[in-house]
Amino acid sequence: MSEIQTTPMIIVVGPSGVGKSSFVDKITKELSILFDTVTYTTRAMRKGESEGIPYHFVTEERFRELLKQSFFIEHAEVHGRLYGTPKHQIDDAIASGRVVIMDVDVQGAQTFKEKYPNAFAIFIHPPSIDELRRRVVKRDGKALPDLETRMANAQKEIKVAHQFDAELTNDDFERSYATFKKIIVEKLNLV
């Protein structure tokens, strides 16, 4: 059995604002074997986002209806908003021979590792909490009311980073991305 068949997914984990989505967006454009799921969320759209990019935006009522239908393989409440990964997207990608790649929080990563023991998880560290705070404020265009809660959660997430299969620090995007891609290429035996 090839490595790709035994590695059904790559999980990219780290605090909000660390650059997980940017890494996943870039690598899925470069490696066609990878498939990025589109998560459902109840959070509001940010500037530059649209329906399906990078999320399916739904009301809390609709999200709860989908939960009752067992639509999600995992779901979590993060910073007061609901997020869920649709099971059919993962099943379809794996059945077609592709490797699922997704960015999730620590809670979601732990759920996926339980359901897919051969999944490979990479934790992305920020250079510091102060730099992470700066990135979140820059991304959102303002300091969010829950900014300090997010930073406290980030510190908790960093404490469990050693539980994942690989770790790297996003201190310089291009250099960090090159390391990220190298880890994935080697794991999937694409060299």
SERO-4910 file (N, C-alpha, C, O; in steps of 0.05 Angstrom, whole numbers):
BEGIN
 pado doro    nc1    nc2    nc3   cac1   cac2   cac3    cc1    cc2    cc3    oc1    oc2    oc3
  Met    A     17    -24      0      0      0      0     18     25      0     37     26     15
  Ser    A     11     44    -16     28     69    -18     23     87      6      3     84     20
  Glu    A     42    104     11     40    124     33     15    141     30      2    147     50
  Ile    A      8    149      5    -15    166      1    -40    152     11    -57    165     23
  Gln    A    -43    127      6    -67    112     14    -68    110     45    -90    108     56
  Thr    A    -45    109     58    -46    107     87    -46    134    101    -48    135    126
  Thr    A    -43    156     86    -45    182     97    -69    196     85    -67    211     65
  Pro    A    -93    192     97   -117    203     84   -120    233     87   -135    245     72
  Met    A   -105    244    106   -108    273    109    -84    285    123    -70    273    139
  Ile    A    -80    311    117    -60    328    130    -76    348    146    -93    362    134
  Ile    A    -71    350    171    -85    369    188    -65    392    196    -43    386    206
  Val    A    -73    416    190    -56    439    196    -69    453    221    -92    462    219
  Val    A    -54    454    242    -64    463    268    -48    487    278    -24    490    272
  Gly    A    -62    505    292    -48    527    304    -68    549    312    -92    547    305
  Pro    A    -59    569    327    -77    590    336    -88    606    313    -77    606    291
  Ser    A   -111    618    317   -124    636    298   -104    658    291    -93    671    309
  Gly    A   -100    663    265    -83    684    256    -54    676    251    -38    693    244
  Val    A    -47    651    255    -19    642    252    -11    638    223     13    637    217
  Gly    A    -31    636    205    -25    632    177    -32    605    165    -24    598    143
  Lys    A    -48    590    180    -56    563    170    -69    564    143    -62    549    125
  Ser    A    -89    581    140   -104    582    115    -87    591     92    -90    580     70
  Ser    A    -68    609     97    -50    618     76    -33    595     66    -28    591     42
  Phe    A    -23    579     85     -7    555     77    -23    535     61    -14    526     40
  Val    A    -47    529     71    -64    510     57    -72    520     30    -72    505     10
  Asp    A    -80    545     27    -87    557      1    -64    554    -19    -69    546    -42
  Lys    A    -40    560    -10    -18    559    -29    -11    531    -37     -6    526    -60
  Ile    A    -10    512    -18     -1    485    -25    -22    470    -41    -14    454    -58
  Thr    A    -48    476    -38    -68    463    -55    -66    472    -84    -74    458   -102
  Lys    A    -56    496    -88    -51    506   -116    -27    492   -128    -25    490   -153
  Glu    A     -8    484   -112     17    472   -122     16    442   -123     30    430   -140
  Leu    A      0    429   -107      0    399   -106    -29    390   -111    -46    391    -92
  Ser    A    -35    381   -135    -63    374   -142    -74    349   -127    -98    344   -127
  Ile    A    -56    334   -115    -65    310    -99    -80    319    -74    -96    304    -63
  Leu    A    -76    344    -66    -88    354    -41   -115    366    -46   -120    379    -67
  Phe    A   -134    361    -28   -161    372    -29   -167    386     -3   -166    373     18
  Asp    A   -174    411     -5   -181    427     19   -212    427     22   -226    434      4
  Thr    A   -221    419     45   -250    419     51   -259    448     55   -243    466     61
  Val    A   -285    452     52   -297    479     58   -314    475     82   -335    462     82
  Thr    A   -305    487    104   -319    485    130   -343    503    130   -345    523    117
  Tyr    A   -363    494    146   -387    511    151   -382    526    177   -371    516    196
  Thr    A   -392    551    177   -389    567    202   -412    586    206   -427    593    187
  Thr    A   -416    593    231   -437    613    237   -425    641    241   -439    660    247
  Arg    A   -399    644    237   -387    670    241   -393    687    216   -400    677    195
  Ala    A   -391    713    220   -396    732    198   -372    732    178   -350    726    185
  Met    A   -379    739    153   -359    741    133   -340    764    139   -348    785    149
  Arg    A   -314    760    133   -295    782    135   -291    794    108   -299    783     87
  Lys    A   -279    817    107   -272    831     82   -256    812     64   -237    799     74
  Gly    A   -264    810     39   -250    793     20   -260    764     19   -251    749      1
  Glu    A   -278    757     36   -290    730     36   -317    730     21   -329    751     18
  Ser    A   -325    707     11   -351    704     -1   -361    676      5   -346    659     15
  Glu    A   -386    671     -1   -398    644      4   -381    623    -10   -376    623    -34
  Gly    A   -371    604      6   -355    582     -4   -325    588     -4   -309    570     -9
  Ile    A   -318    613      0   -289    620      0   -284    637     24   -291    661     23
  Pro    A   -272    629     45   -262    602     50   -281    584     65   -275    561     72
  Tyr    A   -305    594     71   -325    579     87   -352    580     73   -358    596     56
  His    A   -369    561     82   -398    563     77   -409    578    102   -407    567    124
  Phe    A   -421    601     98   -431    617    119   -461    611    123   -476    615    105
  Val    A   -468    602    147   -496    594    152   -505    606    179   -488    614    195
  Thr    A   -531    607    182   -542    616    208   -538    594    229   -533    571    222
  Glu    A   -540    602    254   -537    582    275   -560    561    273   -556    537    278
  Glu    A   -584    571    265   -606    552    262   -600    531    240   -605    508    245
  Arg    A   -590    540    217   -583    521    196   -561    502    204   -562    478    198
  Phe    A   -541    512    218   -520    496    228   -531    473    246   -523    450    243
  Arg    A   -549    481    264   -560    461    283   -577    440    268   -578    417    276
  Glu    A   -591    449    246   -606    430    230   -586    409    217   -592    385    217
  Leu    A   -564    419    207   -544    401    195   -532    382    215   -526    359    210
  Leu    A   -528    392    240   -518    375    261   -538    352    266   -529    329    269
  Lys    A   -563    358    267   -583    337    272   -583    316    249   -591    293    254
  Gln    A   -575    324    225   -575    306    202   -548    290    201   -543    276    181
  Ser    A   -531    293    221   -504    281    221   -488    288    197   -473    272    186
  Phe    A   -491    313    188   -477    323    164   -447    327    169   -431    324    150
  Phe    A   -440    334    193   -412    340    200   -397    316    211   -408    300    227
  Ile    A   -372    313    203   -355    292    215   -345    302    242   -339    286    260
  Glu    A   -341    328    244   -334    340    270   -344    369    270   -348    381    249
  His    A   -349    379    294   -357    407    296   -346    417    323   -341    402    342
  Ala    A   -344    443    325   -334    455    350   -344    483    352   -352    496    332
  Glu    A   -344    493    377   -350    521    381   -323    534    387   -308    526    405
  Val    A   -316    554    371   -291    568    373   -297    598    374   -309    609    356
  His    A   -288    611    396   -292    640    400   -322    647    397   -328    668    386
  Gly    A   -339    630    407   -368    635    407   -382    630    380   -406    636    378
  Arg    A   -369    619    361   -381    613    335   -378    583    329   -359    570    339
  Leu    A   -396    572    314   -396    543    308   -382    539    281   -384    554    262
  Tyr    A   -366    517    280   -352    509    256   -356    479    253   -356    464    273
  Gly    A   -360    470    229   -364    441    224   -353    433    197   -354    447    177
  Thr    A   -341    409    196   -330    397    172   -349    377    160   -356    357    174
  Pro    A   -359    381    135   -378    362    123   -364    335    117   -343    334    104
  Lys    A   -377    314    126   -366    287    123   -364    279     93   -344    266     85
  His    A   -384    286     77   -383    277     49   -359    288     33   -349    274     15
  Gln    A   -350    312     40   -326    323     26   -302    305     31   -286    300     12
  Ile    A   -298    297     55   -275    280     62   -278    252     49   -259    243     36
  Asp    A   -301    240     51   -306    214     39   -301    215      9   -288    197     -2
  Asp    A   -312    235     -4   -309    237    -34   -280    241    -42   -271    229    -61
  Ala    A   -265    258    -27   -237    263    -34   -221    237    -31   -205    230    -48
  Ile    A   -224    223     -9   -209    199     -4   -216    178    -24   -198    164    -35
  Ala    A   -242    175    -31   -250    155    -50   -238    161    -78   -234    142    -93
  Ser    A   -233    186    -84   -221    193   -110   -191    192   -110   -178    199   -130
  Gly    A   -179    183    -88   -150    181    -87   -135    206    -79   -110    207    -81
  Arg    A   -149    226    -70   -136    251    -62   -132    251    -32   -144    235    -17
  Val    A   -114    268    -23   -108    271      5   -121    296     15   -117    318      4
  Val    A   -137    294     36   -151    317     47   -131    333     63   -115    322     78
  Ile    A   -131    360     60   -115    378     76   -135    398     88   -152    409     73
  Met    A   -132    404    113   -150    423    125   -137    437    148   -119    426    162
  Asp    A   -145    462    153   -135    476    177   -158    476    197   -180    484    192
  Val    A   -150    468    222   -170    466    243   -157    475    269   -133    479    271
  Asp    A   -173    479    290   -163    485    316   -154    459    330   -158    437    319
  Val    A   -142    462    353   -132    439    368   -154    418    373   -150    394    370
  Gln    A   -177    428    382   -199    410    388   -207    394    364   -211    369    365
  Gly    A   -210    407    341   -217    393    316   -196    373    308   -202    351    298
  Ala    A   -170    381    311   -148    363    304   -149    338    320   -144    316    310
  Gln    A   -154    340    346   -155    317    363   -178    298    355   -175    274    355
  Thr    A   -201    309    347   -223    293    337   -216    278    311   -221    255    309
  Phe    A   -203    292    293   -195    280    268   -174    258    272   -175    237    259
  Lys    A   -155    262    291   -135    242    296   -148    217    308   -139    194    304
  Glu    A   -170    220    323   -184    197    334   -199    182    311   -198    157    310
  Lys    A   -211    196    293   -226    184    271   -209    174    248   -216    155    235
  Tyr    A   -186    187    244   -167    180    223   -139    178    235   -123    196    233
  Pro    A   -134    155    248   -108    152    263    -84    156    245    -62    162    255
  Asn    A    -86    152    219    -63    155    201    -61    184    190    -44    190    174
  Ala    A    -78    201    200    -76    229    191    -50    241    203    -40    232    223
  Phe    A    -39    260    188    -14    272    196    -19    301    203    -31    316    187
  Ala    A    -12    309    227    -18    336    237      7    353    241     27    344    253
  Ile    A      6    377    230     28    397    231     18    421    248     -2    433    241
  Phe    A     33    427    269     26    450    285     42    474    276     67    472    274
  Ile    A     29    497    271     42    521    263     43    540    287     22    548    298
  His    A     67    547    295     71    566    318     74    594    307     84    599    285
  Pro    A     64    614    323     71    642    317     99    647    328    108    633    345
  Pro    A    112    668    318    138    675    329    136    683    358    154    678    374
  Ser    A    114    696    365    108    704    393     78    711    395     65    714    375
  Ile    A     69    712    419     41    720    424     36    749    415     16    756    404
  Asp    A     56    766    420     53    794    411     51    796    381     35    812    371
  Glu    A     67    781    366     65    781    337     38    770    328     27    779    308
  Leu    A     29    749    341      3    737    334    -19    758    338    -37    761    321
  Arg    A    -18    772    361    -38    793    366    -37    814    344    -58    822    334
  Arg    A    -14    822    335    -11    842    314    -23    832    288    -37    847    274
  Arg    A    -18    806    281    -29    795    257    -59    793    257    -73    799    237
  Val    A    -71    786    280   -100    783    282   -113    811    279   -133    814    265
  Val    A   -101    831    292   -112    858    290   -110    868    261   -128    880    250
  Lys    A    -87    863    248    -83    871    220   -103    857    202   -115    869    184
  Arg    A   -106    831    205   -125    815    189   -153    825    191   -168    828    171
  Asp    A   -162    831    216   -189    839    221   -194    869    218   -216    878    219
  Gly    A   -172    884    215   -174    913    212   -180    928    238   -184    952    238
  Lys    A   -181    913    260   -186    926    286   -181    905    308   -179    882    303
  Ala    A   -180    915    332   -177    897    355   -205    887    362   -223    902    368
  Leu    A   -208    861    361   -234    849    367   -240    849    397   -221    849    412
  Pro    A   -265    849    405   -271    849    433   -260    824    448   -254    826    472
  Asp    A   -258    802    433   -248    778    445   -218    773    440   -209    750    443
  Leu    A   -203    794    433   -175    790    426   -159    777    448   -143    759    443
  Glu    A   -163    786    472   -147    775    494   -155    746    500   -138    730    508
  Thr    A   -180    739    496   -189    711    499   -175    694    477   -166    672    483
  Arg    A   -174    705    453   -160    690    431   -131    686    438   -120    664    433
  Met    A   -118    706    449    -90    703    456    -86    683    479    -66    668    479
  Ala    A   -104    683    498   -102    664    520   -106    635    509    -93    617    517
  Asn    A   -126    633    490   -130    606    477   -105    598    462    -98    574    462
  Ala    A    -93    617    448    -69    611    433    -47    600    451    -33    580    444
  Gln    A    -44    611    474    -23    602    493    -29    573    502    -11    557    505
  Lys    A    -55    567    506    -63    540    513    -57    520    491    -48    498    495
  Glu    A    -63    529    466    -59    512    443    -29    506    439    -21    484    433
  Ile    A    -12    526    443     17    523    439     28    503    459     46    488    453
  Lys    A     16    502    483     25    483    503     21    453    495     34    436    506
  Val    A      3    448    477     -2    420    468      9    414    440      4    393    429
  Ala    A     25    433    429     36    430    402     52    404    400     53    392    378
  His    A     66    396    421     83    372    420     67    347    415     78    326    408
  Gln    A     40    348    418     23    324    413     20    318    383     10    297    376
  Phe    A     28    337    366     24    333    337     49    322    324     70    321    337
  Asp    A     46    314    299     68    299    285     91    316    277    114    306    275
  Ala    A     87    342    272    108    360    264    101    388    273     78    394    278
  Glu    A    122    404    277    118    432    286    136    450    270    158    443    262
  Leu    A    126    474    265    144    495    253    133    522    261    110    525    270
  Thr    A    151    542    259    144    569    267    141    586    242    159    587    225
  Asn    A    119    600    240    114    619    217    125    646    224    109    664    231
  Asp    A    151    649    222    163    675    228    170    690    203    173    715    203
  Asp    A    172    676    181    177    688    154    161    671    135    167    647    131
  Phe    A    140    682    122    121    665    108    135    648     87    130    623     87
  Glu    A    151    659     69    163    643     47    181    621     58    179    598     48
  Arg    A    197    627     77    215    607     88    199    585    103    205    562    101
  Ser    A    180    594    119    164    575    135    147    558    116    143    534    121
  Tyr    A    136    570     95    121    555     76    138    534     62    129    511     58
  Ala    A    163    540     56    181    521     43    185    497     61    185    474     52
  Thr    A    188    502     87    190    480    106    165    464    108    166    439    108
  Phe    A    142    477    109    116    464    109    112    446     85    104    423     88
  Lys    A    118    456     61    115    441     37    134    417     37    126    395     29
  Lys    A    159    420     46    178    399     47    168    376     65    170    353     58
  Ile    A    157    383     88    146    363    106    124    347     92    124    322     94
  Ile    A    106    360     78     84    347     65     93    330     42     84    307     39
  Val    A    111    341     25    121    326      2    134    300     12    130    279      0
  Glu    A    150    302     33    164    278     44    144    259     56    146    234     51
  Lys    A    125    269     70    104    251     83     88    236     62     82    212     66
  Leu    A     82    249     40     66    236     19     83    222     -2     73    211    -21
  Asn    A    109    221      3    127    207    -14    126    217    -43    125    201    -62
  Leu    A    125    244    -46    123    256    -72    150    265    -83    151    277   -105
  Val    A    171    260    -68    198    268    -77    208    251    -99    231    255   -109
***
